[in-house]
Amino acid sequence: MCQNSPISTEATLTLAQAAEQLGTTPMNILMHLKHKLLVGSEEDGEWSISAQSLCAFKAKNHGSDKTLCKKHSCSNSQCGTCS
């Protein structure tokens, strides 16, 4: 998937797999999808997360908290106020 990972960037992951990759929960992955921080699609109640979007998210947020902001009303870890 990402550097030195056996998963191709063309692959998709389940909510559980994406959560494991980010060290978070499936619910948090759903929130990332809702806030367009990750790309995915739902079919018959099952989510597929783009491995490429997950790699891009990991690269952009390397070393930072992967959860959404809980301190402010912005609900977005990208706003810069939650450092």
PyMOL commands that set and color helices and strands:
alter all, ss='L'
color gray80, all
select helices_A, chain A and resi 15-22+26-34+51-60+77-79
alter helices_A, ss='H'
color red, helices_A
select strands_A, chain A and resi 12-13+40-43+46-50
alter strands_A, ss='S'
color yellow, strands_A
deselect
rebuild
show_as cartoon
